[in-house]
Amino acid sequence: MNLVQAGSFLTLHYRLAGPDGQDVINTFADKPATLSLGNGELAPAIEARLIGLAEGTRTQFELAPGEAFGERNAELLQRVKLELLRQLGDPDEQYQVGDVVQFPTPDGQGQYAGVVREIGEDWLLFDFNHPLAGQAVSFEVQLIGVL
């Protein structure tokens, strides 16, 4: 029987739920996911819980607040001038609290997201923390295949 190890290639169903029990993602009703451990597709704390599990295992575990996605970081709340947003994106965009906005990484090769938390006269306050940062989550997994 194959056991999950660092670098294993997995076929699995999984469900991630927030502290309110609501699904963030759930593959059980659809096609299973495939991923390679260690590539950042799952939070490191979740990957660590999978190490040593046998193919065919179905289990659920709870992760303490901040364990899966880190603690909330006040430094990740940033004000961004509307002028800059208009230069980077649609100059006519109208923003609302709760909007998710994509920003290019400094090298231009990727993107990261921020959530609008406040709107000022000439700025927006963005929260760049992971939405589940500082929160407890539960993770259910069914390991279909381990290579």
ZIHUWO-V548196 format. One line per field, one symbol per residue. ss: DSSP state (~ for helix, > for strand, _ for the rest). burial: I if it has 24 or more other C-alpha atoms within 12 Angstrom, else O. Layout:
BEGIN
ss=???
burial=???
END
This chain:
BEGIN
ss=__>_____>>>>>>>>>_____>>>>______>>>>_______~~~~~~~___>___>>>>>>__________~~~>>>>>~~~~~~~___________>>>>>______>>>>>>>>>___>>>>>_________>>>>>>>>>>_
burial=OOOIOOOIIIIIIIIIIIOOOOOOOIOOOOOOIOIOIOOOOIIOIIIOIIIOIIIOIOOOIIIOOIIIIOOOOOOOOOIIOIOOIOOOOOOOOOIOOOOOIOIOOOOOOOOOOIIIIOOOOOOIIIIIIIIIIOIIIIIIIIIIIIO
END
